[in-house]
Structure formats: C-alpha cells, structure tokens
Amino acid sequence: MSEDKKIKIVFDPAFFEAFEGTQEELDELMEEIMSQFEGKTAEEIKAMSQPVDWDELDQDEQEQLGRAFHNATNDIKPTLQ
C-alpha cells in the first residue's frame, strides 16, 4: 500500500474508559488492535468488518459508539455543491 493511502488508526480517548488493566496491558491491547489493520487496504478492512445491530447493543455500548462517531465526524464540515 502506498504511503498516501495508509490507514490511520485514531483511538477516541473515551474508548478505553472501562479498561481496568495496567498501562502496559493497555499499550499491548492498542498495539494488537493496530496490527490487525497494518498493511491492509480499505477494501480488505471492509471485508473484515461486521455490521452492528444498534438495538442489540446495551445503553453503555450505544453511548460509547455514539461518542466515537461524534468525535470522528466532529471536524467534517458540510459543503454545498
């Protein structure tokens, strides 16, 4: 994959709020997550993805996903075409 198409992984600060391990364990978990996407194209990542049924998530999961989506899209500005 070329450098300009490299996938960038950004963790929302709230993503690990419920994590109860050590900083070393958290670092290892983040590295493990990032390694799953290393060297993969967007198409390969999409093929690995699974749909989420919002109604099957508990309230905490819905709030966490909602915050992550809000933070991920916060810098996107709508434009008229």
Secondary structure, 3 states (H helix, E strand, C coil): CCHHHCCCCCCCHHHHCCCCCCHHHHHHHHHHHHHCCCCCCHHHHHHHCCCCCHHHCCHHHHHHHHHHHHHHHCCCCCCCC
